Amino acid sequence: MPLRPVREVMSEATVRCAPGESVREACRRMAANCCGHVLVCDGDRLVGIFTERDLLTRVVAAGHDPARFPVEKAMTPNPVTIGADAPIREAIRVMDEGSFRCLPVMEDGRLVGILTARDLPYEEVGRMARELEEEHVIAERLW
């Protein structure tokens, strides 16, 4: 079970938008799909991710008009990704270290899905909880 690949739990359905679309349109897609992210793609190429946090910090708090502000100026460019065949344990570690709630899944350079915190198997997260907590304690000591 610990070596199960990400592809077994990821969602193949992804919410996407083009870089030139407005933040408002990206938010409409997020709302329509009940998710907190949009993958920003230039054709088939993943160029960024736009999240609720990006909306808050880079658009609303900065005083931009979501209807006129392009998502490419608010997105996180070149997001961290994970391979579809990577073990779930690796995905949990990457998501924990980066404080990510979603992680684009790639295969042969193509976007094939998305892994969200909701997709993670609770039993695997539970098995890793102590290990992750120990890493957090070590990191805090280094600060």
Secondary structure, DSSP 8 states (H G I E B T S, - for coil): -TT-BGGGTSBS---EE-TTSBHHHHHHHHHHTT-SEEEEEETTEEEEEEEHHHIIIIIITTT--TTTSBHHHHSEES---EETTSBHHHHHHHHHHHT-SEEEEEETTEEEEEEEGGGS-HHHHHHHHHHHHHHHHHHHHH-
